[in-house]
C-alpha cells in the first residue's frame, strides 16, 4: 500500500514594524513585567518550563512597547542553574527592557528563588538577555 502526501510549502513573511521609539532613551527603562511561580516539590521545575514562563513576560513587554508579542530572536547570553528540579517554593520572574532600536529591543530576564527567611539571599535560577524583533501581524 502506498500513501501519497501533498508536500506544500508554507512561506512565512515577517514584516519589520517600527517601534514607538522613546523621545528620550531612558523612557523604556521603566518597562518591566514580573510574575511569580509557586513550585510544588511534587511537580519539579524544569529548565524548559522556566524559560517558557520568562518568554511569556518577554511577550507582554513587547506588546506594551510595540503592540505585538514580536518574534524572539534568541538569547545573546543565558545562564541557568544546573538542577532547577530540586527547587521548591516561590520563584520570582522578571523581564526588563534594557535597550530599544527601530526594529528590535533587548530584554533582560531573571528568575530567582525567594530567600527562605533564614537571612540567605535569593538564589538566581536563570539570567539572560535576548532580542525581540518587532513584527507586524
HELIX and SHEET records of a PDB file:
HELIX    1   1 UNK A   25  UNK A   30  5                                   6    
HELIX    2   2 UNK A   47  UNK A   66  1                                  20    
HELIX    3   3 UNK A   84  UNK A   86  5                                   3    
SHEET    1   A 5 UNK A  32  UNK A  39  0                                        
SHEET    2   A 5 UNK A  89  UNK A 100 -1                                        
SHEET    3   A 5 UNK A 104  UNK A 113 -1                                        
SHEET    4   A 5 UNK A 123  UNK A 133 -1                                        
SHEET    5   A 5 UNK A  71  UNK A  80 -1                                        
END                                                                             
